[in-house]
Amino acid sequence: MKGSNDLWEDIGSLSDIELSHVITKLYTTYEERLKHRPDDKESLNFFRNLYNAVNESTICNLNRR
C-alpha cells in the first residue's frame, strides 16, 4: 500500500473526471458498508468527515464571493 504522501501526489495528478470517480467510489463503498452494518464506525466517520469537508468548502466559497 502507498503512503499518504504518495497518495496525495496521485490525487493531485487526477483530472476532474477521475477525481469525481474516486469520490463516487469511496462514497458508494462506505454506503454499502452501512447498509450491512449501520453501526460501522469507519463508515460513520467517513460520512461525518465528508460532511465536514463539504460544509467547510461551501463556507469558504461563500466567503470568497
C-alpha positions, 0 to 999 in steps of 0.5 A, a space after each residue: 500500500 502507498 503512503 499518504 504522501 504518495 497518495 496525495 501526489 496521485 490525487 493531485 495528478 487526477 483530472 476532474 473526471 477521475 477525481 469525481 470517480 474516486 469520490 463516487 467510489 469511496 462514497 458508494 463503498 462506505 454506503 454499502 458498508 452501512 447498509 450491512 452494518 449501520 453501526 460501522 464506525 469507519 463508515 460513520 466517520 467517513 460520512 461525518 468527515 465528508 460532511 465536514 469537508 463539504 460544509 467547510 468548502 461551501 463556507 469558504 466559497 461563500 466567503 470568497 464571493 
